[in-house]
């Protein structure tokens, strides 16, 4: 094994011990080291890092180039601490401004339509799995990756609690769920045990082959369901993605609080914890992400001002 590849293994191990997943970074850095091998180079330089980051040059994707260079920069910092012959690419070498997508806020009717559309999928178990997945995402706000990583033992039907592991920065959290959700999970697990009595995985949500769901397959299946329901983008920046089910849950929770006349400030940390946000600002973002929330907030402010006058 080359010194750079050994160093990469050590770097990933250290960062992951701190809670970082680095799945994309690992793939990119392996590709970068293959590029250096082809050049016969064993030192990270600004020049070769930049040359690799903008490949393929015909693509001219500034944001993706910046992502690639950022992966190298993190590794280069580690290498430079061990050997200062390795150079660290400047952070502003390929600046890229990330534009956050506008969440597609699904209505309850659209969620039900997506769940009903699963009846068009092949295989009864696949239908049940995706119906359960969409329902679970809509009532818990889990990330898709968290849902497909759930194991059977993570679902406590007796106490109505789902334990989420492998989240950002290695934090686990317990999600209490409604009795109706617990009953839906119980029904699904009974069905999957009947249709697939010997799965090859500990996963709670499984494919017809008895394997854990793959994120790429979930994305493809959701696109199929979305097309069957007839959901279309509301704008170029607002497209119906499966991740937006999580956004819809968060906004719906905030709307319910507003309509009930509850104070937002003391409750936002509760929602942040339930969603598994590492930074509270990620939860506060929802306050400006939905026009419905802004309208209700404005109405509440107007009532307050009228009462004070």
C-alpha positions as CSV (number, residue, x, y, z in Angstrom):
1,X,0.0,0.0,0.0
2,X,1.3,3.4,-0.9
3,X,2.1,6.0,1.8
4,X,-0.7,8.2,0.5
5,X,-3.3,5.4,0.6
6,X,-2.2,4.5,4.1
7,X,-2.5,8.1,5.1
8,X,-6.0,8.3,3.6
9,X,-7.1,5.3,5.6
10,X,-5.7,6.9,8.8
11,X,-7.4,10.2,8.0
12,X,-10.8,8.6,7.4
13,X,-10.5,6.6,10.6
14,X,-9.7,9.6,12.7
15,X,-12.5,11.8,11.2
16,X,-15.1,9.0,11.5
17,X,-14.2,8.5,15.1
18,X,-15.3,12.2,15.5
19,X,-18.7,11.3,14.0
20,X,-18.2,12.3,10.3
21,X,-19.4,9.8,7.7
22,X,-17.3,11.0,4.7
23,X,-18.9,8.5,2.3
24,X,-18.7,10.9,-0.6
25,X,-15.3,12.3,0.5
26,X,-13.8,8.8,0.5
27,X,-15.0,8.1,-3.0
28,X,-13.6,11.4,-4.3
29,X,-10.3,11.0,-2.5
30,X,-9.8,7.5,-3.8
31,X,-10.3,8.9,-7.3
32,X,-7.8,11.7,-6.6
33,X,-5.2,9.3,-5.4
34,X,-5.7,7.2,-8.6
35,X,-5.2,10.4,-10.5
36,X,-1.9,11.1,-8.7
37,X,-0.8,7.5,-9.3
38,X,-1.3,8.0,-13.0
39,X,0.9,11.0,-12.8
40,X,3.5,9.2,-10.8
41,X,3.1,11.9,-8.0
42,X,3.2,11.3,-4.3
43,X,2.7,14.8,-3.0
44,X,-0.5,16.9,-2.8
45,X,0.0,20.3,-4.5
46,X,-2.3,23.1,-5.2
47,X,-1.7,22.6,-8.9
48,X,-2.5,18.9,-9.1
49,X,-5.4,19.3,-6.7
50,X,-7.0,22.0,-8.9
51,X,-6.3,20.1,-12.1
52,X,-8.1,17.1,-10.7
53,X,-11.0,19.0,-9.2
54,X,-12.0,20.6,-12.5
55,X,-12.2,17.3,-14.4
56,X,-13.9,16.9,-16.7
57,X,-13.2,20.5,-17.8
58,X,-16.0,20.2,-20.4
59,X,-18.6,19.9,-17.6
60,X,-17.9,23.5,-16.2
61,X,-19.8,22.7,-13.0
62,X,-18.5,25.2,-10.6
63,X,-20.3,23.9,-7.6
64,X,-19.2,20.3,-8.2
65,X,-15.6,21.4,-8.8
66,X,-15.7,23.2,-5.4
67,X,-17.0,20.1,-3.7
68,X,-14.2,18.0,-5.2
69,X,-11.6,20.5,-4.1
70,X,-13.0,20.8,-0.7
71,X,-12.6,17.0,-0.1
72,X,-8.9,17.3,-1.1
73,X,-8.5,20.3,1.1
74,X,-9.5,18.5,4.2
75,X,-7.2,15.6,3.4
76,X,-4.4,18.0,2.5
77,X,-4.6,19.7,5.9
78,X,-4.1,16.4,7.6
79,X,-1.1,15.5,5.4
80,X,0.4,19.0,5.8
81,X,0.4,18.5,9.6
82,X,2.5,15.4,9.1
83,X,4.7,16.6,6.2
84,X,4.7,20.3,5.2
85,X,5.8,19.4,1.6
86,X,2.0,18.7,1.0
87,X,0.3,21.9,0.0
88,X,-3.2,23.0,1.2
89,X,-5.5,24.4,-1.6
90,X,-6.9,27.8,-0.6
91,X,-10.5,27.8,0.4
92,X,-11.4,30.6,-2.1
93,X,-9.6,28.9,-5.1
94,X,-12.9,27.6,-6.4
95,X,-15.6,29.6,-4.6
96,X,-19.1,28.3,-5.0
97,X,-22.3,29.6,-3.6
98,X,-24.7,26.9,-2.5
99,X,-28.4,27.6,-3.3
100,X,-30.6,25.8,-0.9
101,X,-33.6,24.2,-2.6
102,X,-37.1,25.5,-1.8
103,X,-38.9,22.7,0.0
104,X,-41.8,21.1,-1.7
105,X,-44.4,21.1,1.1
106,X,-46.6,18.1,0.6
107,X,-50.2,18.4,1.7
108,X,-51.7,15.5,3.7
109,X,-53.7,14.6,0.5
110,X,-50.5,14.3,-1.5
111,X,-48.9,12.1,1.1
112,X,-52.0,9.8,1.0
113,X,-51.9,9.8,-2.8
114,X,-48.3,8.7,-2.8
115,X,-49.0,5.9,-0.3
116,X,-52.0,4.7,-2.4
117,X,-49.8,4.8,-5.5
118,X,-47.6,2.0,-4.1
119,X,-50.4,-0.4,-5.0
120,X,-49.1,-0.1,-8.6
121,X,-45.7,-1.4,-7.7
122,X,-44.6,-5.0,-8.4
123,X,-44.7,-7.5,-5.5
124,X,-46.9,-7.2,-2.4
125,X,-43.9,-6.8,-0.1
126,X,-42.5,-3.9,-2.2
127,X,-45.9,-2.2,-2.0
128,X,-46.1,-2.6,1.7
129,X,-42.5,-1.5,2.3
130,X,-42.8,1.8,0.4
131,X,-46.2,2.5,1.8
132,X,-44.8,2.1,5.3
133,X,-41.6,4.1,4.4
134,X,-43.6,7.1,3.1
135,X,-46.0,7.0,6.1
136,X,-43.1,6.7,8.6
137,X,-41.2,9.7,7.0
138,X,-44.4,11.8,7.0
139,X,-45.1,11.3,10.8
140,X,-41.6,11.3,12.1
141,X,-39.6,13.7,9.8
142,X,-36.8,11.1,9.7
143,X,-34.2,11.4,7.0
144,X,-34.5,8.7,4.3
145,X,-31.1,7.3,5.2
146,X,-32.2,7.0,8.8
147,X,-35.4,5.1,7.9
148,X,-33.7,2.6,5.7
149,X,-31.0,2.0,8.3
150,X,-33.6,1.1,11.0
151,X,-33.2,-2.5,12.2
152,X,-36.0,-4.6,13.6
153,X,-34.9,-4.2,17.2
154,X,-34.9,-0.4,16.8
155,X,-38.7,-0.4,16.7
156,X,-40.2,-0.8,20.2
157,X,-43.9,-1.4,19.5
158,X,-44.8,-2.0,23.2
159,X,-43.7,1.5,24.2
160,X,-44.3,3.2,20.8
161,X,-40.7,4.3,20.4
162,X,-38.4,4.2,17.3
163,X,-34.7,4.5,18.0
164,X,-32.6,6.2,15.2
165,X,-28.9,5.3,15.0
166,X,-26.1,6.3,12.7
167,X,-27.3,9.9,12.4
168,X,-25.1,13.0,11.7
169,X,-22.1,13.1,14.1
170,X,-23.0,9.7,15.5
171,X,-25.9,11.0,17.7
172,X,-28.8,8.6,18.4
173,X,-32.3,9.7,19.3
174,X,-35.6,8.1,20.4
175,X,-38.7,9.1,18.6
176,X,-42.0,8.5,20.4
177,X,-44.7,7.7,17.8
178,X,-48.5,7.8,17.9
179,X,-50.4,4.6,18.6
180,X,-51.7,4.6,15.1
181,X,-48.1,4.7,13.7
182,X,-47.1,1.8,16.0
183,X,-50.1,-0.2,14.8
184,X,-49.2,0.5,11.2
185,X,-45.6,-0.7,11.8
186,X,-46.9,-3.8,13.6
187,X,-49.1,-4.7,10.6
188,X,-46.2,-4.2,8.2
189,X,-43.9,-6.4,10.2
190,X,-46.4,-9.1,10.4
191,X,-46.9,-9.0,6.6
192,X,-43.2,-8.9,5.9
193,X,-42.6,-11.9,8.2
194,X,-45.3,-13.8,6.3
195,X,-44.1,-12.8,2.8
196,X,-40.4,-13.1,3.6
197,X,-39.9,-15.3,6.7
198,X,-36.1,-15.5,6.3
199,X,-34.7,-12.1,5.3
200,X,-31.0,-11.8,4.8
201,X,-30.8,-8.6,6.8
202,X,-31.7,-7.2,10.2
203,X,-33.4,-4.2,8.5
204,X,-36.9,-3.3,9.5
205,X,-37.9,-2.2,5.9
206,X,-36.9,-4.8,3.4
207,X,-37.0,-5.4,-0.4
208,X,-38.9,-8.4,-1.9
209,X,-35.5,-10.2,-1.9
210,X,-35.2,-9.8,1.9
211,X,-32.4,-7.2,1.7
212,X,-32.0,-3.7,3.1
213,X,-33.3,-1.0,0.9
214,X,-30.8,1.0,-1.2
215,X,-31.0,4.7,-1.2
216,X,-30.7,4.9,-5.0
217,X,-33.5,2.4,-5.5
218,X,-35.7,4.4,-3.0
219,X,-35.1,7.5,-5.1
220,X,-36.0,5.7,-8.3
221,X,-39.2,4.2,-6.8
222,X,-40.2,7.5,-5.4
223,X,-39.9,9.2,-8.8
224,X,-42.2,6.5,-10.2
225,X,-44.7,7.1,-7.5
226,X,-44.5,10.9,-7.9
227,X,-45.2,10.6,-11.6
228,X,-48.1,8.3,-11.0
229,X,-49.6,10.8,-8.6
230,X,-48.9,13.7,-11.1
231,X,-46.8,15.8,-8.8
232,X,-44.8,18.4,-10.8
233,X,-42.3,21.1,-9.8
234,X,-43.7,24.4,-8.5
235,X,-40.7,26.2,-9.8
236,X,-37.1,25.4,-11.0
237,X,-36.0,25.5,-7.3
238,X,-39.0,23.7,-5.8
239,X,-39.2,20.1,-7.0
240,X,-41.0,17.3,-5.2
241,X,-38.2,15.2,-3.6
242,X,-38.6,12.4,-1.1
243,X,-36.5,14.4,1.3
244,X,-39.1,17.1,1.3
245,X,-41.4,14.8,3.2
246,X,-39.2,15.6,6.2
247,X,-39.5,19.4,5.4
248,X,-43.3,19.0,5.2
249,X,-43.3,17.4,8.7
250,X,-41.3,20.2,10.2
251,X,-43.4,23.0,8.7
252,X,-46.7,21.2,9.6
253,X,-45.5,20.9,13.2
254,X,-44.7,24.6,13.3
255,X,-48.0,25.5,11.7
256,X,-49.9,23.5,14.2
257,X,-48.1,25.3,17.0
258,X,-48.8,28.7,15.5
259,X,-52.5,27.9,15.0
260,X,-52.8,26.7,18.6
261,X,-51.4,30.0,19.8
262,X,-48.3,28.4,21.3
263,X,-45.0,30.2,21.8
264,X,-42.4,29.1,19.2
265,X,-39.1,30.0,21.0
266,X,-39.2,27.4,23.8
267,X,-40.5,24.7,21.5
268,X,-38.1,25.0,18.6
269,X,-35.3,23.2,20.5
270,X,-37.7,20.3,21.0
271,X,-38.4,20.1,17.2
272,X,-34.6,20.4,16.6
273,X,-33.9,17.5,18.8
274,X,-36.7,15.4,17.3
275,X,-35.5,16.0,13.8
276,X,-31.9,15.3,14.8
277,X,-30.5,18.7,13.8
278,X,-27.0,19.2,14.8
279,X,-27.3,23.0,14.7
280,X,-30.5,24.8,15.9
281,X,-30.2,27.2,12.9
282,X,-31.2,24.3,10.7
283,X,-34.5,24.3,12.5
284,X,-34.9,28.1,12.5
285,X,-34.5,27.9,8.7
286,X,-38.0,26.5,8.4
287,X,-39.5,29.8,9.8
288,X,-38.5,31.5,6.5
289,X,-38.9,28.4,4.2
290,X,-42.7,28.4,4.0
291,X,-44.9,31.2,3.0
292,X,-47.7,29.8,5.2
293,X,-45.5,30.3,8.3
294,X,-44.5,33.8,7.3
295,X,-48.2,34.8,6.8
296,X,-49.2,33.4,10.2
297,X,-46.3,35.1,11.9
298,X,-47.2,38.4,10.2
299,X,-50.8,38.0,11.3
300,X,-49.7,37.3,14.9
301,X,-47.4,40.4,14.9
302,X,-50.2,42.6,13.6
303,X,-52.5,41.4,16.4
304,X,-49.8,42.1,18.9
305,X,-49.2,45.6,17.5
306,X,-53.0,46.3,17.5
307,X,-53.3,45.2,21.1
308,X,-50.4,47.3,22.2
309,X,-51.7,50.5,20.5
